[in-house]
């Protein structure tokens, strides 16, 4: 039986070949044996951040380029913190705060999207905003108390409900009160499935190039 090709675990070989280098030449630049480079390229040695930095310095390229496109890391610089009461605490220019975002994590999610109609979720979300929820059948609702989510469950009357809002604990075990934007709360919902909000595409009126448009 013909062996199926597997996708490369990193881009070390691709970048090396693009720069016209042999494994031996790259190994000399990094200061290792060429067999080590071969093992890195084939995934037999894990391409840790330390290895990516060494390779990046040797080739004068961004060290995250060695990751596959669906696992690329993005560094985000944070300007400040939003404090209680809506007060903003700005960071000093000489004290940068950054987060590293694994952009492949979002693409790997089993996602479900919803379109906001009119003022259904006002004032939090507006007409034509798109909301993305992570679909996971094994989410524990108690971990998402006061976090906007889509929930499927059964109310006290036995009726099935699908609700968007913020779950809150009640005195009754396994039941939640759901605070719904622009609507009355849903009382005593037993949540069977909870899909947390993971992304929002706002239909911003002043950003025509980024506005949400139906196909």
N, C-alpha and C positions, 0 to 999 in steps of 0.2 A: 504493500500500500504506500502510495506517495505521501511523504511527510508534509503536513501543512505548514506554511510559513507563519510565524508569529510576529506580531508587531514589535519593533524594537522598544526596549524599556527606557531608552534615552536617546539623545541625539549626538552623542560623542563621535561616533563613526561618521555621521552625516557632516558635521561641522569640520572634522579633521579632513575629510576628502574634499570638502568645498574649499579648504585652504591649501590644498595640494600637498598635504603631509602624509607620510607613511606612519605606521604605528611606532616604528623605531624613532622617527624624527620627533613625534609628539612626546614620546617617552623621555627623550633627551631634554626637551624643554621643561617637562614637569619634574624630571629628576627621578624617574622610576624605570623599571625594566619594561620592555615592550610587551611582555606577557601580561603585565598588570593592566596596560592599556587595553589589550585584547579582552581580558576578563571584564573590565569596566564596560566595554562596548557590548558585550554579550550578556550583561546582567549577572555574571557570576560573582562580581564584587559589587556591593550596593553603592550606588552613586549618591553618597551623603553630601550634605552641604559643604563639608570640608573638602571633599574631592572636587565639587563644582567650583569652589573658590580657587583651588590650585590650578585647575584646567583653565578657568577664566583668566587668571593672572598670566598664565603661560602663553595664552593666545590673544590677550588684550581684548577680551569680549566680556559681555555681561554673563555672569556665571549661571544665571537662570535659563540661558538659552539652551543649556544641555538637557533640560527637562522636555518631555513630549509636550506638544501644544496644549493638550487637554489637562496637563498638570502644571502649567506655567504659574509662577508666583508673581503677584503684583504687590508692590509696597505702596501703602497709602499713608500720606502724612496728615496727621490730625491737628487741626487748628486750635481746638480747645474742648472743654467739657460743658455739657448742658446740666446745670445744677437744679435742685428743687426750686420751684417758683419760676422756672424759665430763665434763670440768670445764667449768663455765659461766662465761664472762666477761661480766658485765653491763655495759651501757653507762650512762654518767652521764646524769642527767635533763637536764642542760644541753647534752648532745651527742647529739641524736637521730639515729638512722640510719633511713632510709626506703628502700623500694623502690617503684617504680611498676610495677604489673601491668597488662598489656594483656589484659583478660578476654575479648576477642574471639578471642585467639590459641587458647585452649583449645577454644572452640566450632568453630573453623575446622578443627580436626584431624580426620583420618579415624580414628576411634577404634574399639577393640574391647574389650569388658568381660568379665571373668571373675569367678566367684563362688568364694570359698575354702571348701572342704568340710573341716570338722573341723580337724585339726591338720596338714593337708597342707603348709603353709608356715610352721609354727611354728618358732621363737618370733617371727619377724618379723611375720607376719600370722596372724590368728586366724579361727576359724569364723565364716562369714557376712560377712566383709569383702569389699568389692567393689574389684577392681583394674582400672584403666583404662590401656590401652596405646595408643600412637600407631602406627597402621598405615601403614607406609611401606616400599615395596619397594626403595628405593635407599639404605637406611641402611648405613653402613660400620661393621661390628662393632668395629673397633679403637677407634673413638671412644667406645664404651660399655663398655670394660673395667672391671670391678668396679662396674657399675651394673645394678641389678635390671632384667631384661628377659624377654620371652618370645621364644624362638628356635626356628626350624624349620631342620633340617639333616639331615645324614647322618653316622652314626658310622663307625668303621673297618671294621665288618662290612658296610657298605652299607645298613644299616637306616635308615629314615626315623625321625626323632625330633622330638618337640615338647617343649621343656624350659623351665621357669621357674627362673631363678637368676641368678648373677653370672658373666659370662664372664671367663676369665683366659687370657692368652697362654701358648702352649706352645713348645717348641723346634721343633715341626713347623709349617712355614709354612701359613697359612690354616686351622689347626685350633686349637680352644680347649678348655680344661677348664672345665666349668660347675659352679660350687659351688651345690648345691641345698639350700635350707633343709629341715631334717628329713629328709634323705635322702643317699645316697652321691653323690659327684661323678660327673658324666658326663664320661668321658675322651675326648679327641680328637674333638670334634664339628666338622665343617665346616659353618659357619653359612651357610645360603642366605638366610634372612630374619631380621631382628631387629626386634622392636617394643619400644621402651623404655617403662618405666613412667612415666606422666605425672600420675596422680592416684589417690588411695585414699579410699574411703569406709569408715571404720572402724565396725564394729557395736559402738559403745561401750556397755557394760552400764549405765552411770549416766546416759546421755543418751537417755531414752526418745523424746524428740521428734525425735531425729536418727538413731535406730536404723534399720538397713537392714531393710526388710520386703518379702517377695516379694508380687507381685500375685496 
